[in-house]
Amino acid sequence: MVTKKCMWCLKEYETNSKEKYCSVECEIKNEKQPKDKLKKGFFAIIGDFFGSLFS
C-alpha cells in the first residue's frame, strides 16, 4: 500500500492503484471544473478596472 493525496479534495488515502482521485465522486467533481479558464494577469485586471471607470 502506498499513501497518496487525492488531486481534488487533498485527502490522503492508501491504495495500490495508479488513480489520482480517492473516489469516483472526486473524479466527477474535477471533470465539472472548467479547465480552459483564462487567468488574467495583474496589469489586465488594472486595465479592466480603469477601463470600467472611464467608460
N, CA, C and O atoms as a Tinker XYZ file with bonds, in Angstrom:
   220  protein
     1  N      0.835000   -1.191000    0.000000    73     2
     2  CA     0.000000    0.000000    0.000000    64     1     3
     3  C      0.877000    1.251000    0.000000    63     2     4     5
     4  O      1.896000    1.332000    0.685000    81     3
     5  N      0.438000    2.208000   -0.789000    73     3     6
     6  CA     1.137000    3.485000   -0.892000    64     5     7
     7  C      0.178000    4.578000   -0.469000    63     6     8     9
     8  O     -0.992000    4.564000   -0.851000    81     7
     9  N      0.664000    5.526000    0.319000    73     7    10
    10  CA    -0.160000    6.658000    0.730000    64     9    11
    11  C     -0.067000    7.736000   -0.345000    63    10    12    13
    12  O      1.022000    8.187000   -0.699000    81    11
    13  N     -1.233000    8.144000   -0.860000    73    11    14
    14  CA    -1.303000    9.183000   -1.881000    64    13    15
    15  C     -2.216000   10.293000   -1.403000    63    14    16    17
    16  O     -2.974000   10.121000   -0.448000    81    15
    17  N     -2.140000   11.433000   -2.071000    73    15    18
    18  CA    -3.022000   12.557000   -1.768000    64    17    19
    19  C     -3.953000   12.747000   -2.948000    63    18    20    21
    20  O     -3.501000   12.823000   -4.090000    81    19
    21  N     -5.250000   12.825000   -2.686000    73    19    22
    22  CA    -6.260000   12.987000   -3.724000    64    21    23
    23  C     -6.066000   14.325000   -4.429000    63    22    24    25
    24  O     -5.834000   15.344000   -3.778000    81    23
    25  N     -6.160000   14.326000   -5.764000    73    23    26
    26  CA    -5.945000   15.539000   -6.545000    64    25    27
    27  C     -7.081000   16.547000   -6.385000    63    26    28    29
    28  O     -6.887000   17.731000   -6.662000    81    27
    29  N     -8.260000   16.108000   -5.944000    73    27    30
    30  CA    -9.391000   17.025000   -5.816000    64    29    31
    31  C     -9.556000   17.525000   -4.387000    63    30    32    33
    32  O     -9.550000   18.734000   -4.157000    81    31
    33  N     -9.702000   16.624000   -3.427000    73    31    34
    34  CA   -10.007000   17.037000   -2.056000    64    33    35
    35  C     -8.771000   17.089000   -1.163000    63    34    36    37
    36  O     -8.870000   17.488000   -0.002000    81    35
    37  N     -7.596000   16.688000   -1.690000    73    35    38
    38  CA    -6.322000   16.710000   -0.969000    64    37    39
    39  C     -6.333000   15.827000    0.279000    63    38    40    41
    40  O     -5.556000   16.039000    1.210000    81    39
    41  N     -7.224000   14.836000    0.283000    73    39    42
    42  CA    -7.291000   13.881000    1.382000    64    41    43
    43  C     -6.281000   12.766000    1.114000    63    42    44    45
    44  O     -6.152000   12.301000   -0.018000    81    43
    45  N     -5.569000   12.342000    2.152000    73    43    46
    46  CA    -4.617000   11.260000    1.985000    64    45    47
    47  C     -5.344000    9.920000    2.069000    63    46    48    49
    48  O     -6.228000    9.729000    2.904000    81    47
    49  N     -4.959000    9.007000    1.200000    73    47    50
    50  CA    -5.565000    7.682000    1.191000    64    49    51
    51  C     -4.520000    6.660000    0.770000    63    50    52    53
    52  O     -3.539000    6.999000    0.107000    81    51
    53  N     -4.735000    5.411000    1.159000    73    51    54
    54  CA    -3.810000    4.342000    0.819000    64    53    55
    55  C     -4.393000    3.489000   -0.291000    63    54    56    57
    56  O     -5.562000    3.105000   -0.248000    81    55
    57  N     -3.563000    3.195000   -1.287000    73    55    58
    58  CA    -4.030000    2.424000   -2.422000    64    57    59
    59  C     -2.862000    1.757000   -3.132000    63    58    60    61
    60  O     -1.705000    2.145000   -2.972000    81    59
    61  N     -3.194000    0.756000   -3.909000    73    59    62
    62  CA    -2.198000    0.118000   -4.772000    64    61    63
    63  C     -2.387000    0.531000   -6.224000    63    62    64    65
    64  O     -1.553000    0.214000   -7.073000    81    63
    65  N     -3.472000    1.235000   -6.516000    73    63    66
    66  CA    -3.765000    1.621000   -7.896000    64    65    67
    67  C     -3.032000    2.912000   -8.259000    63    66    68    69
    68  O     -2.425000    3.556000   -7.402000    81    67
    69  N     -3.095000    3.277000   -9.526000    73    67    70
    70  CA    -2.448000    4.492000  -10.022000    64    69    71
    71  C     -3.447000    5.628000  -10.193000    63    70    72    73
    72  O     -3.166000    6.592000  -10.905000    81    71
    73  N     -4.607000    5.531000   -9.555000    73    71    74
    74  CA    -5.644000    6.559000   -9.667000    64    73    75
    75  C     -5.188000    7.854000   -8.998000    63    74    76    77
    76  O     -4.452000    7.827000   -8.012000    81    75
    77  N     -5.635000    8.995000   -9.549000    73    75    78
    78  CA    -5.297000   10.304000   -8.990000    64    77    79
    79  C     -6.293000   10.745000   -7.923000    63    78    80    81
    80  O     -5.998000   11.638000   -7.128000    81    79
    81  N     -7.473000   10.123000   -7.902000    73    79    82
    82  CA    -8.543000   10.573000   -7.015000    64    81    83
    83  C     -8.896000    9.477000   -6.012000    63    82    84    85
    84  O     -8.772000    8.291000   -6.318000    81    83
    85  N     -9.330000    9.866000   -4.825000    73    83    86
    86  CA    -9.638000    8.900000   -3.778000    64    85    87
    87  C    -10.977000    8.212000   -4.007000    63    86    88    89
    88  O    -11.217000    7.136000   -3.460000    81    87
    89  N    -11.852000    8.815000   -4.805000    73    87    90
    90  CA   -13.151000    8.204000   -5.085000    64    89    91
    91  C    -13.652000    8.645000   -6.451000    63    90    92    93
    92  O    -13.101000    9.561000   -7.063000    81    91
    93  N    -14.688000    7.993000   -6.915000    73    91    94
    94  CA   -15.301000    8.338000   -8.202000    64    93    95
    95  C    -15.949000    9.718000   -8.101000    63    94    96    97
    96  O    -15.954000   10.473000   -9.074000    81    95
    97  N    -16.500000   10.052000   -6.923000    73    95    98
    98  CA   -17.139000   11.356000   -6.720000    64    97    99
    99  C    -16.139000   12.498000   -6.923000    63    98   100   101
   100  O    -16.479000   13.519000   -7.520000    81    99
   101  N    -14.922000   12.333000   -6.433000    73    99   102
   102  CA   -13.898000   13.372000   -6.605000    64   101   103
   103  C    -13.513000   13.509000   -8.069000    63   102   104   105
   104  O    -13.275000   14.619000   -8.544000    81   103
   105  N    -13.450000   12.411000   -8.781000    73   103   106
   106  CA   -13.107000   12.464000  -10.199000    64   105   107
   107  C    -14.191000   13.199000  -10.983000    63   106   108   109
   108  O    -13.883000   13.984000  -11.880000    81   107
   109  N    -15.464000   12.947000  -10.648000    73   107   110
   110  CA   -16.578000   13.616000  -11.326000    64   109   111
   111  C    -16.560000   15.111000  -11.020000    63   110   112   113
   112  O    -16.780000   15.926000  -11.917000    81   111
   113  N    -16.299000   15.485000   -9.761000    73   111   114
   114  CA   -16.231000   16.905000   -9.395000    64   113   115
   115  C    -15.116000   17.611000  -10.154000    63   114   116   117
   116  O    -15.282000   18.750000  -10.592000    81   115
   117  N    -13.992000   16.944000  -10.307000    73   115   118
   118  CA   -12.866000   17.553000  -11.013000    64   117   119
   119  C    -13.189000   17.745000  -12.486000    63   118   120   121
   120  O    -12.775000   18.746000  -13.070000    81   119
   121  N    -13.905000   16.833000  -13.099000    73   119   122
   122  CA   -14.249000   16.942000  -14.506000    64   121   123
   123  C    -15.234000   18.074000  -14.765000    63   122   124   125
   124  O    -15.268000   18.618000  -15.869000    81   123
   125  N    -16.035000   18.438000  -13.767000    73   123   126
   126  CA   -17.021000   19.509000  -13.934000    64   125   127
   127  C    -16.378000   20.887000  -13.905000    63   126   128   129
   128  O    -16.992000   21.851000  -14.363000    81   127
   129  N    -15.163000   21.012000  -13.383000    73   127   130
   130  CA   -14.490000   22.304000  -13.316000    64   129   131
   131  C    -14.018000   22.716000  -14.705000    63   130   132   133
   132  O    -13.514000   21.878000  -15.452000    81   131
   133  N    -14.170000   23.986000  -15.065000    73   131   134
   134  CA   -13.684000   24.438000  -16.378000    64   133   135
   135  C    -12.164000   24.416000  -16.413000    63   134   136   137
   136  O    -11.504000   25.072000  -15.608000    81   135
   137  N    -11.619000   23.661000  -17.348000    73   135   138
   138  CA   -10.164000   23.542000  -17.443000    64   137   139
   139  C     -9.571000   24.631000  -18.317000    63   138   140   141
   140  O     -8.376000   24.910000  -18.227000    81   139
   141  N    -10.383000   25.252000  -19.163000    73   139   142
   142  CA    -9.894000   26.279000  -20.068000    64   141   143
   143  C    -10.086000   27.685000  -19.509000    63   142   144   145
   144  O    -10.063000   28.664000  -20.256000    81   143
   145  N    -10.272000   27.782000  -18.214000    73   143   146
   146  CA   -10.498000   29.073000  -17.592000    64   145   147
   147  C     -9.241000   29.932000  -17.717000    63   146   148   149
   148  O     -8.152000   29.521000  -17.316000    81   147
   149  N     -9.409000   31.118000  -18.273000    73   147   150
   150  CA    -8.284000   32.005000  -18.521000    64   149   151
   151  C     -7.984000   32.814000  -17.266000    63   150   152   153
   152  O     -8.877000   33.429000  -16.683000    81   151
   153  N     -6.736000   32.807000  -16.863000    73   151   154
   154  CA    -6.339000   33.600000  -15.710000    64   153   155
   155  C     -5.771000   34.909000  -16.205000    63   154   156   157
   156  O     -4.883000   34.930000  -17.058000    81   155
   157  N     -6.286000   36.007000  -15.667000    73   155   158
   158  CA    -5.811000   37.319000  -16.063000    64   157   159
   159  C     -4.612000   37.698000  -15.208000    63   158   160   161
   160  O     -4.522000   37.333000  -14.036000    81   159
   161  N     -3.706000   38.427000  -15.810000    73   159   162
   162  CA    -2.551000   38.942000  -15.092000    64   161   163
   163  C     -2.906000   40.210000  -14.333000    63   162   164   165
   164  O     -4.012000   40.737000  -14.459000    81   163
   165  N     -1.977000   40.680000  -13.564000    73   163   166
   166  CA    -2.180000   41.869000  -12.736000    64   165   167
   167  C     -2.527000   43.090000  -13.571000    63   166   168   169
   168  O     -3.473000   43.814000  -13.261000    81   167
   169  N     -1.758000   43.316000  -14.630000    73   167   170
   170  CA    -1.984000   44.509000  -15.447000    64   169   171
   171  C     -3.292000   44.435000  -16.234000    63   170   172   173
   172  O     -3.903000   45.468000  -16.509000    81   171
   173  N     -3.722000   43.246000  -16.593000    73   171   174
   174  CA    -5.003000   43.098000  -17.282000    64   173   175
   175  C     -6.148000   43.466000  -16.349000    63   174   176   177
   176  O     -7.121000   44.090000  -16.773000    81   175
   177  N     -6.039000   43.089000  -15.098000    73   175   178
   178  CA    -7.082000   43.429000  -14.110000    64   177   179
   179  C     -7.110000   44.931000  -13.875000    63   178   180   181
   180  O     -8.184000   45.530000  -13.823000    81   179
   181  N     -5.930000   45.551000  -13.731000    73   179   182
   182  CA    -5.850000   47.001000  -13.531000    64   181   183
   183  C     -6.409000   47.727000  -14.753000    63   182   184   185
   184  O     -7.125000   48.718000  -14.608000    81   183
   185  N     -6.091000   47.245000  -15.946000    73   183   186
   186  CA    -6.606000   47.854000  -17.175000    64   185   187
   187  C     -8.113000   47.763000  -17.253000    63   186   188   189
   188  O     -8.774000   48.726000  -17.643000    81   187
   189  N     -8.671000   46.603000  -16.884000    73   187   190
   190  CA   -10.130000   46.446000  -16.875000    64   189   191
   191  C    -10.778000   47.373000  -15.862000    63   190   192   193
   192  O    -11.845000   47.927000  -16.123000    81   191
   193  N    -10.151000   47.547000  -14.721000    73   191   194
   194  CA   -10.690000   48.412000  -13.681000    64   193   195
   195  C    -10.746000   49.854000  -14.156000    63   194   196   197
   196  O    -11.788000   50.502000  -14.052000    81   195
   197  N     -9.633000   50.363000  -14.679000    73   195   198
   198  CA    -9.615000   51.752000  -15.159000    64   197   199
   199  C    -10.496000   51.921000  -16.400000    63   198   200   201
   200  O    -11.070000   52.992000  -16.600000    81   199
   201  N    -10.611000   50.916000  -17.213000    73   199   202
   202  CA   -11.489000   50.979000  -18.372000    64   201   203
   203  C    -12.931000   51.094000  -17.955000    63   202   204   205
   204  O    -13.708000   51.806000  -18.591000    81   203
   205  N    -13.308000   50.394000  -16.880000    73   203   206
   206  CA   -14.693000   50.474000  -16.420000    64   205   207
   207  C    -14.983000   51.817000  -15.746000    63   206   208   209
   208  O    -16.123000   52.282000  -15.762000    81   207
   209  N    -13.967000   52.441000  -15.157000    73   207   210
   210  CA   -14.166000   53.747000  -14.524000    64   209   211
   211  C    -14.411000   54.840000  -15.547000    63   210   212   213
   212  O    -15.225000   55.732000  -15.309000    81   211
   213  N    -13.727000   54.790000  -16.681000    73   211   214
   214  CA   -13.797000   55.860000  -17.656000    64   213   215
   215  C    -14.752000   55.591000  -18.806000    63   214   216   217
   216  O    -14.814000   56.375000  -19.753000    81   215
   217  N    -15.489000   54.509000  -18.741000    73   215   218
   218  CA   -16.417000   54.235000  -19.846000    64   217   219
   219  C    -17.813000   54.744000  -19.536000    63   218   220
   220  O    -18.720000   54.598000  -20.355000    81   219
